[in-house]
Amino acid sequence: PAHLAVKAMRDNGYKNAAYAIAELMDNSIQAGARKVELLCIQKTDYVEQRSRQRIDRIAVLDNGKGMNKEVLRMALQFGNGTNLDPKQQTNMGKFGMGLPASSVSQARRLDVWSWQKGTKSALHTYLDIHEIEKGILDQVPEPVAAEIPKEWLGWSTSFGQSGTLVVWSQIDRCIWRTGKAIIDNSEQLIGRMYR
């Protein structure tokens, strides 16, 4: 059953958010991205009349080749992907687990927008742990044309003719609580991997 499979995938061995983010960035690099950005949005929580900043959403944005409807849906399916044929395995990804597994290891919701002919052509689909647990969602929804939310459009100049935006929300397993901590820890790890 989907809800049991996803529960197992949440404990799939990503050491922390930096390793999961590195997985997304690796996908971006394989898609030919020349620019990959890590974006964090915080929210203010109030505890005993004191305010503190907490991470609310994490996103990885790239200007790679983007995905069509078929590939986008496939990218969110566990164990599916474009590099499963051993003859075509020239990149690191070989098992079709990277995007969905890294994402659910840190967050309860994953949204992906991808475009190939400008941001107005963006397609969107998602995974939502709550919907899977309740039996509402048992497969990746068919990607549909959808505008990229304005909150993301204002953050970056990387929205090129093609690209992908991966957004984690309902973050419940990230050990770092602020955007600065996530960026600082990810920068060190990812810098070492891709130096």
Accessible surface in RSA format (square Angstrom, percent):
REM  Atomic radii and reference values for relative SASA: ProtOr
REM  Chains: A
REM  Algorithm: Lee & Richards
REM  Probe-radius: 1.40
REM  Slices: 20
REM RES _ NUM      All-atoms   Total-Side   Main-Chain    Non-polar    All polar
REM                ABS   REL    ABS   REL    ABS   REL    ABS   REL    ABS   REL
RES PRO A   1   117.46  85.6  78.64  71.7  38.81 141.1  96.31  79.5  21.15 131.4
RES ALA A   2    39.34  36.2  22.08  34.1  17.27  39.3  29.07  40.9  10.28  27.2
RES HIS A   3    80.18  43.8  75.91  52.8   4.28  10.9  45.50  46.9  34.68  40.4
RES LEU A   4    98.11  54.6  91.94  65.8   6.18  15.5  92.33  64.8   5.78  15.6
RES ALA A   5    52.35  48.1  43.05  66.4   9.29  21.1  51.56  72.6   0.79   2.1
RES VAL A   6     9.43   6.2   9.43   8.5   0.00   0.0   9.43   8.2   0.00   0.0
RES LYS A   7   143.94  70.2 140.28  86.1   3.66   8.7  86.50  77.9  57.44  61.2
RES ALA A   8    65.67  60.4  47.35  73.1  18.32  41.7  57.12  80.4   8.54  22.6
RES MET A   9    48.42  25.1  47.96  31.7   0.46   1.1  44.98  38.2   3.44   4.6
RES ARG A  10    16.50   6.9  12.18   6.2   4.32  10.3   6.35   8.7  10.15   6.2
RES ASP A  11   104.99  73.5  74.27  73.9  30.72  72.6  35.70  84.0  69.29  69.1
RES ASN A  12    52.32  36.1  16.03  15.5  36.29  87.4  25.97  62.5  26.35  25.5
RES GLY A  13    70.86  87.4   0.00   N/A  70.86  87.4  40.41 110.9  30.45  68.2
RES TYR A  14    58.46  27.3  36.25  20.6  22.21  57.8  28.58  21.5  29.88  36.8
RES LYS A  15   161.60  78.8 127.70  78.4  33.90  80.7  87.15  78.4  74.45  79.3
RES ASN A  16    28.27  19.5  23.38  22.6   4.89  11.8   5.42  13.0  22.85  22.1
RES ALA A  17     0.20   0.2   0.00   0.0   0.20   0.5   0.00   0.0   0.20   0.5
RES ALA A  18     2.38   2.2   2.38   3.7   0.00   0.0   2.38   3.3   0.00   0.0
RES TYR A  19    66.29  31.0  62.35  35.5   3.95  10.3  42.41  31.9  23.89  29.4
RES ALA A  20     0.00   0.0   0.00   0.0   0.00   0.0   0.00   0.0   0.00   0.0
RES ILE A  21     0.01   0.0   0.01   0.0   0.00   0.0   0.01   0.0   0.00   0.0
RES ALA A  22     3.91   3.6   3.12   4.8   0.79   1.8   3.43   4.8   0.49   1.3
RES GLU A  23    46.33  26.6  41.55  31.4   4.78  11.4   5.15  10.0  41.18  33.6
RES LEU A  24     5.55   3.1   3.23   2.3   2.33   5.9   3.51   2.5   2.04   5.5
RES MET A  25    19.94  10.3  19.94  13.2   0.00   0.0  13.84  11.8   6.09   8.1
RES ASP A  26    12.11   8.5  12.11  12.1   0.00   0.0   3.23   7.6   8.88   8.9
RES ASN A  27    54.59  37.6  48.40  46.8   6.18  14.9  25.45  61.2  29.14  28.2
RES SER A  28     4.60   3.9   3.18   4.2   1.42   3.3   1.28   2.7   3.32   4.6
RES ILE A  29    81.66  46.5  71.89  53.6   9.77  23.5  71.89  51.8   9.77  26.5
RES GLN A  30    52.05  29.1  24.04  17.6  28.01  66.7  21.98  46.8  30.07  22.8
RES ALA A  31    27.29  25.1  21.99  33.9   5.30  12.1  24.97  35.2   2.32   6.1
RES GLY A  32    50.42  62.2   0.00   N/A  50.42  62.2  36.16  99.2  14.27  32.0
RES ALA A  33    15.65  14.4   0.00   0.0  15.65  35.6   0.00   0.0  15.65  41.5
RES ARG A  34   223.86  94.0 185.34  94.5  38.52  91.7  66.50  90.9 157.36  95.4
RES LYS A  35    93.28  45.5  88.82  54.5   4.46  10.6  60.71  54.6  32.56  34.7
RES VAL A  36    41.95  27.6  15.17  13.7  26.78  64.5  15.17  13.2  26.78  72.6
RES GLU A  37    36.56  21.0  32.89  24.9   3.67   8.7  19.33  37.4  17.24  14.1
RES LEU A  38    31.03  17.3  12.95   9.3  18.09  45.5  12.95   9.1  18.09  48.7
RES LEU A  39    15.10   8.4  12.71   9.1   2.39   6.0  15.10  10.6   0.00   0.0
RES CYS A  40    18.90  14.3   2.92   3.3  15.98  37.6   2.92   7.4  15.98  17.2
RES ILE A  41    21.44  12.2  20.04  14.9   1.39   3.4  21.44  15.4   0.00   0.0
RES GLN A  42    66.01  36.9  43.13  31.5  22.89  54.5  11.85  25.2  54.17  41.1
RES LYS A  43   102.55  50.0  95.97  58.9   6.58  15.7  51.04  45.9  51.51  54.9
RES THR A  44    56.03  39.9  34.97  35.5  21.06  50.2  16.75  22.5  39.28  59.4
RES ASP A  45    41.77  29.3  38.84  38.7   2.94   6.9  10.67  25.1  31.10  31.0
RES TYR A  46   164.64  76.9 133.51  76.0  31.13  81.0  96.14  72.2  68.50  84.4
RES VAL A  47    62.34  41.0  57.63  52.2   4.72  11.4  60.87  52.9   1.47   4.0
RES GLU A  48   158.15  90.8 124.64  94.3  33.51  79.8  54.65 105.7 103.50  84.5
RES GLN A  49   185.70 103.8 143.23 104.7  42.47 101.1  55.98 119.2 129.72  98.4
RES ARG A  50   186.16  78.2 181.20  92.4   4.96  11.8  62.53  85.5 123.63  74.9
RES SER A  51    70.07  59.2  41.95  56.0  28.12  64.8   6.13  13.0  63.94  89.6
RES ARG A  52   107.32  45.1  99.39  50.7   7.93  18.9  43.86  59.9  63.46  38.5
RES GLN A  53    80.61  45.1  73.58  53.8   7.02  16.7  39.61  84.3  41.00  31.1
RES ARG A  54    56.80  23.8  56.80  29.0   0.00   0.0  12.27  16.8  44.52  27.0
RES ILE A  55    17.28   9.8   6.62   4.9  10.66  25.7   6.62   4.8  10.66  28.9
RES ASP A  56    36.36  25.5  32.23  32.1   4.14   9.8   1.92   4.5  34.44  34.3
RES ARG A  57    50.94  21.4  50.94  26.0   0.00   0.0  15.68  21.4  35.26  21.4
RES ILE A  58     1.57   0.9   0.84   0.6   0.73   1.8   0.84   0.6   0.73   2.0
RES ALA A  59     0.90   0.8   0.00   0.0   0.90   2.0   0.90   1.3   0.00   0.0
RES VAL A  60     3.16   2.1   2.11   1.9   1.05   2.5   2.11   1.8   1.05   2.8
RES LEU A  61     0.00   0.0   0.00   0.0   0.00   0.0   0.00   0.0   0.00   0.0
RES ASP A  62     7.88   5.5   7.85   7.8   0.02   0.1   0.00   0.0   7.88   7.9
RES ASN A  63    47.80  33.0  34.17  33.0  13.63  32.8   5.21  12.5  42.59  41.2
RES GLY A  64     2.11   2.6   0.00   N/A   2.11   2.6   2.11   5.8   0.00   0.0
RES LYS A  65   142.50  69.5 132.80  81.5   9.70  23.1  82.98  74.7  59.51  63.4
RES GLY A  66     5.79   7.1   0.00   N/A   5.79   7.1   0.80   2.2   4.99  11.2
RES MET A  67    32.84  17.0  30.06  19.9   2.78   6.6  24.19  20.6   8.65  11.5
RES ASN A  68    70.42  48.6  67.49  65.2   2.93   7.1  23.64  56.9  46.78  45.2
RES LYS A  69    92.03  44.9  90.58  55.6   1.45   3.5  43.11  38.8  48.93  52.1
RES GLU A  70   124.38  71.4 112.47  85.1  11.91  28.3  44.39  85.9  79.99  65.3
RES VAL A  71    39.98  26.3  39.91  36.1   0.07   0.2  39.91  34.7   0.07   0.2
RES LEU A  72     0.00   0.0   0.00   0.0   0.00   0.0   0.00   0.0   0.00   0.0
RES ARG A  73    58.11  24.4  58.11  29.6   0.00   0.0  13.47  18.4  44.64  27.1
RES MET A  74    37.40  19.4  36.27  24.0   1.13   2.7  33.67  28.6   3.73   4.9
RES ALA A  75    23.12  21.3  13.15  20.3   9.97  22.7  19.99  28.2   3.12   8.3
RES LEU A  76     0.40   0.2   0.00   0.0   0.40   1.0   0.00   0.0   0.40   1.1
RES GLN A  77    55.51  31.0  52.73  38.5   2.79   6.6  19.59  41.7  35.93  27.2
RES PHE A  78    60.44  30.2  34.53  21.4  25.91  67.4  34.74  21.1  25.70  73.6
RES GLY A  79    39.48  48.7   0.00   N/A  39.48  48.7  19.04  52.2  20.44  45.8
RES ASN A  80    50.18  34.6  48.25  46.6   1.93   4.6   7.64  18.4  42.54  41.1
RES GLY A  81    19.87  24.5   0.00   N/A  19.87  24.5  11.19  30.7   8.68  19.4
RES THR A  82    80.09  57.0  58.42  59.2  21.68  51.7  42.16  56.6  37.93  57.3
RES ASN A  83    31.39  21.6  30.63  29.6   0.76   1.8   3.75   9.0  27.64  26.7
RES LEU A  84    72.77  40.5  58.22  41.7  14.54  36.6  58.55  41.1  14.22  38.3
RES ASP A  85    62.67  43.9  53.97  53.7   8.70  20.6  26.68  62.8  35.98  35.9
RES PRO A  86   107.10  78.1  89.79  81.9  17.30  62.9  90.06  74.4  17.03 105.9
RES LYS A  87   189.18  92.3 153.17  94.0  36.01  85.7 105.06  94.6  84.12  89.6
RES GLN A  88   107.48  60.1  98.09  71.7   9.39  22.4  30.89  65.8  76.59  58.1
RES GLN A  89    49.68  27.8  27.28  19.9  22.39  53.3   2.53   5.4  47.15  35.8
RES THR A  90   122.03  86.8  85.15  86.3  36.88  87.9  75.20 101.0  46.84  70.8
RES ASN A  91    56.55  39.0  48.32  46.7   8.23  19.8   7.66  18.4  48.89  47.3
RES MET A  92   142.68  73.9 124.21  82.2  18.47  44.0 103.68  88.1  39.00  51.7
RES GLY A  93    31.36  38.7   0.00   N/A  31.36  38.7  31.29  85.9   0.07   0.1
RES LYS A  94    75.80  37.0  69.58  42.7   6.22  14.8  42.95  38.7  32.85  35.0
RES PHE A  95   150.23  75.2 141.73  87.8   8.50  22.1 144.34  87.5   5.89  16.9
RES GLY A  96    19.67  24.3   0.00   N/A  19.67  24.3  13.63  37.4   6.04  13.5
RES MET A  97    55.86  28.9  54.35  36.0   1.51   3.6  49.27  41.9   6.59   8.7
RES GLY A  98    17.11  21.1   0.00   N/A  17.11  21.1   8.02  22.0   9.09  20.3
RES LEU A  99    13.61   7.6  11.06   7.9   2.55   6.4  11.06   7.8   2.55   6.9
RES PRO A 100     1.42   1.0   1.42   1.3   0.00   0.0   1.42   1.2   0.00   0.0
RES ALA A 101     4.59   4.2   4.59   7.1   0.00   0.0   4.59   6.5   0.00   0.0
RES SER A 102     0.00   0.0   0.00   0.0   0.00   0.0   0.00   0.0   0.00   0.0
RES SER A 103     0.71   0.6   0.14   0.2   0.57   1.3   0.43   0.9   0.28   0.4
RES VAL A 104     3.39   2.2   3.29   3.0   0.11   0.3   3.39   2.9   0.00   0.0
RES SER A 105     7.14   6.0   3.55   4.7   3.59   8.3   3.55   7.6   3.59   5.0
RES GLN A 106     6.49   3.6   6.49   4.7   0.00   0.0   0.00   0.0   6.49   4.9
RES ALA A 107     1.45   1.3   0.31   0.5   1.14   2.6   0.31   0.4   1.14   3.0
RES ARG A 108    55.53  23.3  54.96  28.0   0.57   1.3  19.67  26.9  35.85  21.7
RES ARG A 109    51.84  21.8  49.90  25.4   1.94   4.6  11.70  16.0  40.14  24.3
RES LEU A 110     2.23   1.2   1.92   1.4   0.31   0.8   1.92   1.4   0.31   0.8
RES ASP A 111    13.47   9.4  13.47  13.4   0.00   0.0   1.89   4.4  11.58  11.5
RES VAL A 112     0.00   0.0   0.00   0.0   0.00   0.0   0.00   0.0   0.00   0.0
RES TRP A 113    20.26   8.1  20.26   9.8   0.00   0.0  19.38  10.3   0.88   1.4
RES SER A 114     0.00   0.0   0.00   0.0   0.00   0.0   0.00   0.0   0.00   0.0
RES TRP A 115     1.69   0.7   0.00   0.0   1.69   4.0   1.69   0.9   0.00   0.0
RES GLN A 116    83.74  46.8  65.40  47.8  18.34  43.7  18.49  39.4  65.25  49.5
RES LYS A 117   165.87  80.9 150.28  92.2  15.59  37.1  94.05  84.7  71.82  76.5
RES GLY A 118    13.25  16.3   0.00   N/A  13.25  16.3  13.25  36.4   0.00   0.0
RES THR A 119    36.92  26.3  30.65  31.1   6.26  14.9   7.38   9.9  29.54  44.7
RES LYS A 120   187.49  91.5 155.75  95.6  31.74  75.6 111.19 100.1  76.30  81.3
RES SER A 121    47.07  39.8  28.11  37.5  18.96  43.7  37.76  80.4   9.31  13.0
RES ALA A 122     1.11   1.0   0.07   0.1   1.04   2.4   0.07   0.1   1.04   2.8
RES LEU A 123    29.77  16.6  29.77  21.3   0.00   0.0  29.77  20.9   0.00   0.0
RES HIS A 124    28.07  15.3  27.14  18.9   0.93   2.4  15.97  16.5  12.11  14.1
RES THR A 125     1.65   1.2   0.00   0.0   1.65   3.9   1.65   2.2   0.00   0.0
RES TYR A 126    43.65  20.4  43.65  24.8   0.00   0.0  22.25  16.7  21.40  26.4
RES LEU A 127     9.45   5.3   8.74   6.3   0.71   1.8   8.81   6.2   0.64   1.7
RES ASP A 128     8.98   6.3   8.98   8.9   0.00   0.0   0.00   0.0   8.98   9.0
RES ILE A 129     2.02   1.1   2.01   1.5   0.00   0.0   2.01   1.4   0.00   0.0
RES HIS A 130    88.28  48.2  88.28  61.4   0.00   0.0  51.91  53.5  36.37  42.3
RES GLU A 131    37.22  21.4  37.22  28.2   0.00   0.0   7.78  15.1  29.43  24.0
RES ILE A 132    11.40   6.5   8.62   6.4   2.79   6.7   8.62   6.2   2.79   7.6
RES GLU A 133    89.17  51.2  66.66  50.4  22.51  53.6  26.42  51.1  62.76  51.2
RES LYS A 134   137.20  66.9 106.38  65.3  30.82  73.4  53.92  48.5  83.27  88.7
RES GLY A 135    60.39  74.5   0.00   N/A  60.39  74.5  31.94  87.6  28.45  63.7
RES ILE A 136   123.34  70.2  90.03  67.1  33.31  80.3  97.11  69.9  26.22  71.2
RES LEU A 137    16.83   9.4  15.57  11.1   1.26   3.2  16.21  11.4   0.61   1.7
RES ASP A 138   108.83  76.2  84.54  84.1  24.28  57.4  27.66  65.1  81.17  81.0
RES GLN A 139   115.98  64.9 102.93  75.2  13.04  31.1  40.21  85.6  75.77  57.5
RES VAL A 140     6.47   4.3   5.32   4.8   1.14   2.8   5.32   4.6   1.14   3.1
RES PRO A 141    30.88  22.5  22.44  20.5   8.44  30.7  30.88  25.5   0.00   0.0
RES GLU A 142    91.45  52.5  81.91  62.0   9.53  22.7  41.73  80.7  49.72  40.6
RES PRO A 143     0.16   0.1   0.12   0.1   0.05   0.2   0.12   0.1   0.05   0.3
RES VAL A 144    84.02  55.3  81.84  74.1   2.18   5.2  84.02  73.0   0.00   0.0
RES ALA A 145    84.49  77.7  59.10  91.2  25.39  57.8  59.46  83.7  25.03  66.3
RES ALA A 146    33.13  30.5  19.79  30.5  13.34  30.3  29.97  42.2   3.17   8.4
RES GLU A 147   125.24  71.9 106.69  80.7  18.55  44.2  44.85  86.7  80.39  65.6
RES ILE A 148     5.35   3.0   0.77   0.6   4.58  11.0   0.77   0.6   4.58  12.4
RES PRO A 149    43.66  31.8  33.14  30.2  10.53  38.3  43.66  36.1   0.00   0.0
RES LYS A 150   162.25  79.2 149.14  91.5  13.11  31.2 112.37 101.1  49.88  53.1
RES GLU A 151    76.59  44.0  59.32  44.9  17.28  41.1  38.98  75.4  37.61  30.7
RES TRP A 152     2.20   0.9   2.20   1.1   0.00   0.0   0.07   0.0   2.12   3.4
RES LEU A 153    71.54  39.8  59.46  42.5  12.07  30.3  59.61  41.9  11.92  32.1
RES GLY A 154    74.28  91.6   0.00   N/A  74.28  91.6  39.83 109.3  34.45  77.1
RES TRP A 155   136.13  54.6 109.89  53.2  26.24  61.6 104.03  55.5  32.10  52.1
RES SER A 156    18.11  15.3   0.00   0.0  18.11  41.7   6.23  13.3  11.88  16.7
RES THR A 157   127.71  90.8  94.02  95.3  33.69  80.3  87.30 117.3  40.41  61.1
RES SER A 158     5.45   4.6   0.00   0.0   5.45  12.6   5.16  11.0   0.29   0.4
RES PHE A 159    37.19  18.6  12.78   7.9  24.41  63.5  12.78   7.7  24.41  69.9
RES GLY A 160    29.93  36.9   0.00   N/A  29.93  36.9  28.23  77.5   1.70   3.8
RES GLN A 161   130.16  72.8 120.79  88.3   9.38  22.3  61.78 131.5  68.39  51.9
RES SER A 162    25.44  21.5  23.67  31.6   1.76   4.1   6.54  13.9  18.90  26.5
RES GLY A 163     0.00   0.0   0.00   N/A   0.00   0.0   0.00   0.0   0.00   0.0
RES THR A 164    11.99   8.5  11.76  11.9   0.23   0.5   7.15   9.6   4.83   7.3
RES LEU A 165     0.00   0.0   0.00   0.0   0.00   0.0   0.00   0.0   0.00   0.0
RES VAL A 166    11.29   7.4  10.93   9.9   0.36   0.9  10.93   9.5   0.36   1.0
RES VAL A 167     6.06   4.0   6.06   5.5   0.00   0.0   6.06   5.3   0.00   0.0
RES TRP A 168     1.06   0.4   1.06   0.5   0.00   0.0   1.06   0.6   0.00   0.0
RES SER A 169    19.70  16.6  19.70  26.3   0.00   0.0  14.02  29.9   5.68   8.0
RES GLN A 170    91.42  51.1  70.95  51.9  20.47  48.7  47.04 100.1  44.38  33.7
RES ILE A 171    31.71  18.0   2.56   1.9  29.14  70.2   2.56   1.8  29.14  79.1
RES ASP A 172    69.41  48.6  37.69  37.5  31.71  75.0  31.92  75.1  37.49  37.4
RES ARG A 173    93.30  39.2  73.67  37.6  19.63  46.7  31.37  42.9  61.93  37.5
RES CYS A 174     2.96   2.2   0.27   0.3   2.69   6.3   0.47   1.2   2.50   2.7
RES ILE A 175   112.30  63.9  87.56  65.2  24.73  59.6  92.30  66.5  19.99  54.3
RES TRP A 176    42.16  16.9  39.70  19.2   2.46   5.8  28.23  15.1  13.93  22.6
RES ARG A 177   122.47  51.4 119.07  60.7   3.41   8.1  27.67  37.8  94.80  57.5
RES THR A 178    44.64  31.7  44.54  45.2   0.10   0.2  37.72  50.7   6.92  10.5
RES GLY A 179     4.83   6.0   0.00   N/A   4.83   6.0   4.83  13.3   0.00   0.0
RES LYS A 180   146.04  71.2 136.77  83.9   9.28  22.1 112.38 101.2  33.66  35.9
RES ALA A 181    29.07  26.7  23.70  36.6   5.36  12.2  28.56  40.2   0.50   1.3
RES ILE A 182     0.00   0.0   0.00   0.0   0.00   0.0   0.00   0.0   0.00   0.0
RES ILE A 183    69.69  39.7  69.39  51.7   0.30   0.7  69.39  50.0   0.30   0.8
RES ASP A 184    62.37  43.7  54.77  54.5   7.61  18.0  24.38  57.4  38.00  37.9
RES ASN A 185    52.12  35.9  46.01  44.5   6.12  14.7   4.15  10.0  47.97  46.4
RES SER A 186     0.60   0.5   0.60   0.8   0.00   0.0   0.60   1.3   0.00   0.0
RES GLU A 187   119.32  68.5 109.13  82.6  10.19  24.3  42.41  82.0  76.91  62.8
RES GLN A 188   130.06  72.7 117.25  85.7  12.81  30.5  39.24  83.5  90.81  68.9
RES LEU A 189    12.91   7.2  11.64   8.3   1.27   3.2  12.29   8.6   0.62   1.7
RES ILE A 190    22.47  12.8  22.44  16.7   0.02   0.1  22.44  16.2   0.02   0.1
RES GLY A 191    39.74  49.0   0.00   N/A  39.74  49.0  35.64  97.8   4.10   9.2
RES ARG A 192   139.62  58.6 126.18  64.3  13.44  32.0  64.69  88.4  74.93  45.4
RES MET A 193    92.25  47.8  56.10  37.1  36.15  86.1  60.47  51.4  31.78  42.1
RES TYR A 194    83.39  38.9  53.27  30.3  30.12  78.4  53.93  40.5  29.46  36.3
RES ARG A 195   237.47  99.7 168.87  86.1  68.60 163.3  92.30 126.1 145.17  88.0
END  Absolute sums over single chains surface
CHAIN  1 A    10739.0       8486.5       2252.5       5739.3       4999.6
END  Absolute sums over all chains
TOTAL         10739.0       8486.5       2252.5       5739.3       4999.6
